[in-house]
């Protein structure tokens, strides 16, 4: 299968290249970057020197649509909704890694992203790209909206407890900490080394654009679901840990909760459930497509349940999940190309 990556010079584009470079039966037909057009991929991603002998090219969409079978758009918000029609009309399947098609209501997108949604007709066809919840609809989709990194941890961390009815849906606190790579490859004062090192920076503490994305999906499980979501940047390159604070509606133990999660995610290739009281480490999933859920700390006196969810923000939180979605859309083995990428100690 011939694959194109539109916007390949950023971190998520680089991860797509890293994963697909070792994927049997997939040829990277094109990778685009205006900034690096004409240069080798290794100019932006030195780790791929000697692994991928391909050059960036200008994003000439119609020509690329004629050459490829499948396309990933790893571009700034606003680009994919302008480009998607070209690819879909040409018969390609597409995974978009931006936020352009994640919301059921385009008005929510416009409110939180601050730009008009110019493709509402395509938005209606897009499928929310979280395999553990929407595998069957992803399988039939031509356009999948790969979900955000923070929402992946929050949604997968909360849905089993909400479905089981053991937590109060309207009183949930999601506290997330992401590696600096989550802010993108373009330098800004916020992620400058002198600002980010030896510090933890909460940002957009009541208005982050991933908050409505999380609530949209949780409300499908329980319409009363409401969250307080606070993201932080911490001085690591990659990785994400999310601590979820909830209030219990039932008298349960940590082992009871763990059993609920084991049953809910039984057979899932990339969800690992840790023992009650065992807190997942960010480093355990680094470089891999695994998401780790654990902790399951019950404070009976205060009727609280605390869970911890970890993943690599660039893999399960972005590019690995995009390849997982591609596998489902194309009828491939869901874990193809993903089981073999490294899990760092």
Backbone torsions as a table, in degrees:
resi	resn	phi	psi	omega
1	UNK	NA	136.0	-179.3
2	UNK	-95.2	124.5	-173.8
3	UNK	-117.3	141.1	173.8
4	UNK	-117.9	142.9	175.9
5	UNK	-119.5	114.0	178.8
6	UNK	-94.5	114.8	-175.5
7	UNK	90.5	66.4	-171.3
8	UNK	-101.5	3.9	-174.9
9	UNK	-93.6	-11.5	178.9
10	UNK	-82.6	-175.8	-177.1
11	UNK	-67.5	-42.2	179.9
12	UNK	-69.8	-36.6	174.5
13	UNK	-62.1	-41.1	178.0
14	UNK	-63.8	-37.8	177.3
15	UNK	-68.2	-38.7	175.0
16	UNK	-59.6	-44.1	178.6
17	UNK	-63.0	-42.6	-180.0
18	UNK	-60.9	-44.4	-177.9
19	UNK	-71.1	-46.6	-174.3
20	UNK	-74.6	-20.9	178.3
21	UNK	-61.5	-29.1	179.8
22	UNK	-105.9	17.4	-176.2
23	UNK	-95.1	110.8	179.5
24	UNK	-62.0	135.9	175.6
25	UNK	86.0	0.0	176.4
26	UNK	-114.8	125.6	174.8
27	UNK	-107.3	129.6	175.1
28	UNK	-81.0	101.0	-174.6
29	UNK	-76.5	-36.2	-177.4
30	UNK	-155.2	144.8	171.6
31	UNK	-139.4	129.5	-170.9
32	UNK	-110.8	152.0	171.5
33	UNK	-167.4	121.8	176.3
34	UNK	-65.4	-40.2	-176.4
35	UNK	-66.3	-38.1	-174.0
36	UNK	-109.2	12.9	-176.5
37	UNK	-52.0	130.4	-179.5
38	UNK	91.1	-14.0	-178.9
39	UNK	-96.2	156.2	177.4
40	UNK	-64.7	151.5	178.3
41	UNK	-55.9	-34.3	-178.2
42	UNK	-66.9	-13.5	175.7
43	UNK	-64.3	-34.2	177.1
44	UNK	-97.2	-28.3	-175.8
45	UNK	-129.8	82.4	-176.4
46	UNK	-58.7	-24.0	178.8
47	UNK	-64.8	-15.5	-178.4
48	UNK	-97.4	4.7	175.8
49	UNK	-59.3	127.5	-179.2
50	UNK	80.9	-4.6	179.9
51	UNK	-106.2	-42.5	178.9
52	UNK	-123.0	117.5	177.4
53	UNK	-102.3	75.6	-177.5
54	UNK	-144.7	153.3	-178.0
55	UNK	-115.3	149.3	173.1
56	UNK	-67.1	149.9	175.5
57	UNK	-135.3	166.2	177.2
58	UNK	-66.0	147.7	-179.5
59	UNK	-77.7	73.5	177.3
60	UNK	-90.0	96.3	-162.5
61	UNK	-66.8	-45.4	-175.6
62	UNK	-65.2	-38.3	178.1
63	UNK	-66.5	-40.4	178.2
64	UNK	-66.9	-37.4	179.1
65	UNK	-61.6	-30.4	179.2
66	UNK	-75.0	-23.5	-174.3
67	UNK	-97.3	-21.5	-170.9
68	UNK	-108.0	163.3	174.3
69	UNK	-107.3	-26.5	-174.8
70	UNK	-144.8	145.1	-177.4
71	UNK	-135.1	139.7	168.8
72	UNK	-109.5	134.1	171.6
73	UNK	-108.9	111.2	178.5
74	UNK	-113.4	63.4	-168.3
75	UNK	-121.5	165.4	174.7
76	UNK	-59.9	154.5	179.8
77	UNK	-58.0	137.1	-179.9
78	UNK	108.1	-26.7	-177.9
79	UNK	-75.4	-45.8	-171.4
80	UNK	-62.5	-37.5	-178.1
81	UNK	-69.9	-20.5	174.4
82	UNK	-83.5	-30.4	-174.0
83	UNK	-94.0	-22.9	-170.4
84	UNK	-58.9	-39.4	-178.6
85	UNK	-58.2	-39.7	179.6
86	UNK	-60.3	-44.9	-177.3
87	UNK	-73.6	-43.7	-177.8
88	UNK	-67.5	-38.6	177.7
89	UNK	-64.1	-27.3	179.4
90	UNK	-85.0	0.3	176.7
91	UNK	89.9	10.7	178.4
92	UNK	-82.5	155.2	166.0
93	UNK	-95.9	153.7	-169.5
94	UNK	-145.2	137.1	168.5
95	UNK	-116.9	124.5	178.8
96	UNK	-103.9	126.6	-178.9
97	UNK	-92.8	-1.2	176.6
98	UNK	-89.1	-174.6	-179.6
99	UNK	-92.0	8.8	-168.5
100	UNK	-62.6	-29.1	-174.1
101	UNK	-123.9	20.7	-174.7
102	UNK	-83.3	-19.0	-172.1
103	UNK	-103.0	137.0	176.4
104	UNK	-62.3	-36.3	-178.7
105	UNK	-109.4	114.2	179.4
106	UNK	-57.3	-24.6	179.3
107	UNK	-64.4	-32.5	176.8
108	UNK	-66.7	-41.6	175.6
109	UNK	-58.5	-47.8	-177.6
110	UNK	-62.7	-36.5	-179.7
111	UNK	-67.4	-43.6	-172.7
112	UNK	-92.6	-22.3	179.4
113	UNK	-102.7	-13.9	171.5
114	UNK	74.7	17.8	176.5
115	UNK	-136.0	154.7	179.1
116	UNK	-67.1	146.3	172.8
117	UNK	-91.0	115.5	-171.4
118	UNK	-98.1	2.0	-178.9
119	UNK	-135.2	58.7	-178.1
120	UNK	-63.1	-28.8	-179.6
121	UNK	-68.8	-33.6	175.1
122	UNK	-76.9	-33.0	178.1
123	UNK	-59.1	-35.0	179.1
124	UNK	-66.3	-26.3	-178.0
125	UNK	-89.9	-16.6	-174.8
126	UNK	-71.3	145.7	178.7
127	UNK	-112.1	135.8	178.6
128	UNK	-68.0	121.6	-166.8
129	UNK	-88.3	62.0	174.7
130	UNK	-117.3	97.8	-171.0
131	UNK	-56.8	-37.1	-175.7
132	UNK	-64.0	-21.3	179.7
133	UNK	-110.6	-28.8	-169.5
134	UNK	-128.4	31.4	-176.2
135	UNK	-56.3	-43.4	-175.4
136	UNK	-65.7	-39.9	179.2
137	UNK	-76.4	-33.0	175.2
138	UNK	-61.0	-39.1	-178.1
139	UNK	-58.8	-30.5	-176.9
140	UNK	-97.9	-0.4	-169.8
141	UNK	-87.9	150.9	168.5
142	UNK	-100.4	-23.5	-178.4
143	UNK	-130.9	118.6	179.1
144	UNK	-118.8	132.3	176.0
145	UNK	-93.3	100.9	177.8
146	UNK	-61.7	130.3	-170.5
147	UNK	-83.3	167.7	-176.7
148	UNK	-72.8	163.9	-177.3
149	UNK	-70.0	-48.2	177.7
150	UNK	-60.3	-47.0	179.5
151	UNK	-60.2	-32.2	178.9
152	UNK	-59.1	-46.3	-179.5
153	UNK	-69.0	-42.5	-175.5
154	UNK	-68.8	-45.5	-176.0
155	UNK	-68.4	-49.2	-179.5
156	UNK	-67.1	-27.4	177.9
157	UNK	-75.4	-23.3	-173.3
158	UNK	-107.7	-29.4	-171.7
159	UNK	-57.8	-45.0	-179.5
160	UNK	-60.0	-41.1	-179.5
161	UNK	-68.7	-38.3	177.9
162	UNK	-66.2	-44.1	179.9
163	UNK	-62.8	-36.3	-179.8
164	UNK	-76.8	-13.3	177.8
165	UNK	73.5	22.7	-175.1
166	UNK	-93.0	-7.1	-178.5
167	UNK	-125.4	156.0	174.7
168	UNK	-71.7	120.4	-174.9
169	UNK	-71.5	-24.6	-173.5
170	UNK	-94.6	3.0	-177.0
171	UNK	-134.0	76.0	-176.8
172	UNK	-125.6	132.2	176.2
173	UNK	-116.1	125.1	178.7
174	UNK	-114.4	114.1	-177.6
175	UNK	-113.6	109.7	-172.3
176	UNK	-117.8	144.7	177.6
177	UNK	-130.9	125.8	-173.7
178	UNK	-119.9	147.5	169.5
179	UNK	-62.8	158.4	-173.9
180	UNK	-64.0	-24.3	178.4
181	UNK	-60.2	-22.4	178.3
182	UNK	-64.2	-18.6	178.6
183	UNK	-85.1	-2.0	177.7
184	UNK	94.9	171.0	-173.9
185	UNK	-82.8	-19.1	-177.1
186	UNK	-79.0	124.4	-177.4
187	UNK	-65.0	141.0	174.3
188	UNK	-138.6	161.6	178.2
189	UNK	-56.9	-33.2	-177.3
190	UNK	-64.3	-32.7	-176.7
191	UNK	-108.7	9.0	172.8
192	UNK	-56.4	140.2	-174.7
193	UNK	-51.9	-44.4	-176.7
194	UNK	-67.5	-22.8	177.9
195	UNK	-89.2	-33.7	-171.6
196	UNK	-93.8	-29.1	-176.2
197	UNK	-70.4	146.0	178.6
198	UNK	55.4	37.0	-176.9
199	UNK	-152.2	163.6	170.3
200	UNK	-131.5	124.7	-172.0
201	UNK	-113.9	105.2	168.6
202	UNK	-71.6	143.1	-179.3
203	UNK	-147.6	152.2	-177.9
204	UNK	44.7	56.2	-166.5
205	UNK	-71.6	-13.3	175.0
206	UNK	-130.9	4.3	-171.2
207	UNK	-141.1	22.8	-177.6
208	UNK	-66.9	140.9	-175.4
209	UNK	-66.6	-15.7	176.7
210	UNK	-81.6	-16.0	-179.2
211	UNK	-61.7	-49.6	178.6
212	UNK	-67.2	-25.9	176.0
213	UNK	-65.7	-42.0	177.8
214	UNK	-65.7	-48.8	-176.9
215	UNK	-64.3	-36.6	179.0
216	UNK	-54.5	-44.4	-176.8
217	UNK	-79.0	-36.7	178.8
218	UNK	-66.8	-34.2	179.4
219	UNK	-67.1	-20.9	174.9
220	UNK	-71.9	-22.4	175.9
221	UNK	-88.5	-44.3	177.8
222	UNK	-145.0	114.3	-176.3
223	UNK	-59.1	-17.2	-179.1
224	UNK	-88.4	1.3	-175.2
225	UNK	-64.1	128.9	175.4
226	UNK	-140.8	143.2	-179.8
227	UNK	-131.2	155.3	162.3
228	UNK	-107.4	120.1	-173.5
229	UNK	-120.7	123.3	177.8
230	UNK	-127.3	113.5	175.7
231	UNK	-90.7	152.9	176.9
232	UNK	-134.3	147.6	166.4
233	UNK	-100.2	129.5	179.0
234	UNK	-120.5	156.5	-171.5
235	UNK	-79.2	61.8	167.9
236	UNK	-128.3	158.7	-176.8
237	UNK	-75.0	-48.4	-176.0
238	UNK	-144.4	153.9	-178.3
239	UNK	124.7	159.7	179.8
240	UNK	-151.3	136.0	172.1
241	UNK	-129.5	132.3	-178.9
242	UNK	-123.1	123.4	176.2
243	UNK	-102.8	123.8	-175.2
244	UNK	-110.4	121.2	179.8
245	UNK	-106.2	125.3	-178.9
246	UNK	-135.9	167.1	176.3
247	UNK	-114.4	134.3	-173.3
248	UNK	-80.2	144.9	172.1
249	UNK	-105.7	-12.9	-178.6
250	UNK	-132.8	157.0	178.0
251	UNK	-84.0	99.6	-178.0
252	UNK	-129.4	161.0	173.0
253	UNK	-102.6	167.9	175.7
254	UNK	-59.1	-37.1	178.3
255	UNK	-67.0	-35.2	176.3
256	UNK	-61.3	-44.9	-178.9
257	UNK	-65.8	-43.4	178.2
258	UNK	-58.1	-40.1	179.7
259	UNK	-63.9	-38.3	177.0
260	UNK	-60.3	-44.5	-177.7
261	UNK	-71.9	-38.7	176.8
262	UNK	-61.0	-42.3	-179.7
263	UNK	-67.6	-42.1	-177.0
264	UNK	-64.7	-40.2	-174.8
265	UNK	-102.3	17.0	179.6
266	UNK	-59.0	129.7	178.5
267	UNK	85.9	-5.7	178.5
268	UNK	-72.3	127.6	-172.7
269	UNK	-71.2	-20.3	-173.5
270	UNK	-126.4	15.4	175.9
271	UNK	-109.9	123.2	177.8
272	UNK	-114.2	125.3	179.9
273	UNK	-100.5	122.0	-178.5
274	UNK	-90.0	164.3	-179.9
275	UNK	-66.3	154.2	174.0
276	UNK	-59.8	132.4	-178.5
277	UNK	86.5	-14.3	178.0
278	UNK	-94.4	116.5	-173.2
279	UNK	-92.2	123.8	178.3
280	UNK	-60.5	147.4	177.2
281	UNK	-105.8	139.9	178.0
282	UNK	-55.9	-38.7	-175.6
283	UNK	-68.0	-21.8	-175.1
284	UNK	-70.6	-23.2	-179.4
285	UNK	-107.9	0.8	-174.1
286	UNK	-61.1	130.8	179.2
287	UNK	83.6	-3.8	-174.5
288	UNK	-116.5	173.6	177.4
289	UNK	-98.0	14.1	179.5
290	UNK	-82.8	148.7	169.3
291	UNK	-121.7	130.4	-174.9
292	UNK	-110.1	129.0	-179.6
293	UNK	-123.7	127.9	-178.5
294	UNK	-166.7	-155.0	-173.6
295	UNK	84.9	-77.0	179.2
296	UNK	46.8	51.7	-179.3
297	UNK	-85.1	121.5	179.4
298	UNK	-105.1	122.7	172.9
299	UNK	-106.2	91.9	-174.0
300	UNK	-62.8	-36.3	-177.3
301	UNK	-61.8	-36.7	-178.6
302	UNK	-105.8	4.5	177.5
303	UNK	55.8	48.4	-178.2
304	UNK	-120.0	149.6	171.9
305	UNK	-127.7	126.5	179.3
306	UNK	-119.0	131.1	178.5
307	UNK	-126.0	154.5	178.7
308	UNK	-126.1	134.3	-179.1
309	UNK	-127.3	131.7	179.7
310	UNK	-128.6	149.1	175.5
311	UNK	-160.8	170.2	167.2
312	UNK	-86.4	119.6	-175.7
313	UNK	-63.5	-23.6	-179.3
314	UNK	-91.4	-13.1	-176.3
315	UNK	-108.6	-86.7	176.6
316	UNK	-60.4	-28.5	177.8
317	UNK	-81.0	-2.5	-178.6
318	UNK	-160.8	-92.8	-166.0
319	UNK	-72.3	-36.9	177.0
320	UNK	-64.6	-41.7	177.0
321	UNK	-63.8	-34.9	177.3
322	UNK	-63.6	-41.9	177.1
323	UNK	-68.4	-38.1	175.0
324	UNK	-58.3	-43.0	177.0
325	UNK	-64.9	-41.4	176.9
326	UNK	-57.6	-44.9	-179.4
327	UNK	-58.4	-43.3	-179.6
328	UNK	-67.0	-45.1	-178.2
329	UNK	-61.3	-34.1	-174.0
330	UNK	-97.8	1.7	178.1
331	UNK	77.4	19.6	177.9
332	UNK	-85.6	168.0	169.8
333	UNK	-57.6	128.7	-170.5
334	UNK	-60.4	-32.6	-178.1
335	UNK	-92.2	4.8	-177.2
336	UNK	-58.3	132.3	178.8
337	UNK	78.2	-5.1	-173.0
338	UNK	-115.1	-27.5	179.0
339	UNK	-70.9	-23.4	-172.5
340	UNK	-91.6	-9.4	179.3
341	UNK	-79.9	151.0	-163.6
342	UNK	-68.9	147.8	167.0
343	UNK	-110.9	113.2	-174.0
344	UNK	-81.8	147.1	178.1
345	UNK	-70.9	NA	NA
